[in-house]
Amino acid sequence: MSIDVIFLGLDGVLFDTEALHLAACNAAFANAGLSLRWTLPALRAAAASHGYANAIGSAVAAPPLSRDKRRVAELLADKQHQFHQAILACPPQAQAAALALIEDASAAGCKICILTDLPAPATAVLLERHFGADVTSLFSVVAGGVSFDSASGAGPYAHALNAIGADAHHAIAIDTAVPALRAAAAVGLWTVSVGPYGTDVVRPRQFITFDALHDLQASPYTPDQQRPAPGPRLGIHQAA
């Protein structure tokens, strides 16, 4: 089976934004007068279920803060502002192995798309700082501020596939968060999880390669029957 399209997330996939998200969350907590401060494992736990861009949402989901909608909105907006200022001041490095995946996949005629729940302005800054004028030629679709939890309509992956005329069963989504992976699987994409990393302080340097994607896709076994190889926690699944 061919791989015609690869959808990439930005947080923890193409860019190492983890430290900047952690600092932005804690700055927003401080500015809101909250005593809460997150450690790296706490951020990763929240990011696994909410995504890094919206991880702070797990801190405001419970009363009494959840009942104060204005304060919650201000906290979320301040976190996004803090993150945006951080990437302007110190743009995160792109992951070398992810860049290699893009290069190999593009050389094989595979289309590369970006779908992320990062706000569109932050998405533009990250991509333009690294890829410059090549953004429009390298990526077939770029969409920031995507909601992966929306229950209405076909969802972001279906819209992107329709825009480029591709079939879901020839597409793969690589991301770090459950909402994105769930949304991709719902429309029939293969999904590859590259995180989170639990309490590990150092993120593994390895990343899945284009050849490895082909090998996993061609495997006659289901994901549950495959023994994980040493290295990063990678899981590949295909919707029924």
Secondary structure, 3 states (H helix, E strand, C coil): CCCCEEEECCECCCECCHHHHHHHHHHHHHHCCCCCCCCHHHHHHHHHHHCCCCHHHHHCCCCCHHHCHHHHHHHHHHHHHHHHHHHHHCCCCECHHHHHHHHHHHHCCCEEEEECCCCHHHHHHHHHHHHHHHHHHHEEEEECCCCCCCCCCCCHHHHHHHHHCCCHHHEEEEECCHHHHHHHHHCCCEEEECCCCCCCCCCCCCCCCHHHHHHHHHCCCCHHHCCCCCCCCCEEEECC
